[in-house]
């Protein structure tokens, strides 16, 4: 199947590492011109060079903070000039909650709640607001919001709320932008292997008094496929959603955790 992505232009926030970098790599491999967005210039430049070397396609990078209005405005304007257009936005920039038990209900403060929602929810809104006029003029677009399966579980109040908010945002954007040829979807990864996974497993093994390989095997049992999902696995899903072939999927949630939990969603 040809995904018809060659020559499209994409902005990927949180694109210097983890799932964002994996998505940028997969899109670039399909011929998409990519611009990576993150706050650390050194990491950004290294990732852009790595992806470009691998895929033989141009990859740009812009330092920006999606938690700030002006930073996002300037970033989208610069990316639009660099790539001569924007067709795809992947919202992936967020503060990592990892699997730490932080921000339980009793721990919530106005400051901590506002900070988490500002980056993941308002940050996604900021980016969507800036790219939407460009996509409208081009008569086509894809906005992909990376959220998480914490939206379906308890145990981390902020994690649940910010991911549910992204789902609500996605459907509202889809209904508003769909008539202009712009599809908006949300992908909910579960526990996914990234650059930070090894240190997380070592830390957890130390806390539990177990060997790291034992902890990793236990984590792999938490889904139906019985292995830890890789960043590239999420990237494959995002690449399909970014394609013109995905016209039938709009405003919907795609769970990408390898079959987490026993609940039935319909």
Secondary structure, 3 states (H helix, E strand, C coil): CCCCCCCCEEEEECCCCHHHHHHHHHHHHCCCEEEEEECCHHHHHHHHHHHHHHHCCCEEEEECCCCCHHHHHHHHHHHHHHHCCCCEEEECCCCCCCCCCCCCHHHCCHHHHHHHHHHHHHHHHHHHHHHHHHHHHHCCEEEEEECCHHHHCCCCHHHHHHHHHHHHHHHHHHHHHHHHCEEEEEEEECCEECCCHHHHHHHHHHHHCCCHHHHHHHHHCCECCCCCEEHHHHHHHHHHHHCHHHCCCCCCEEEECCCECCCCCC
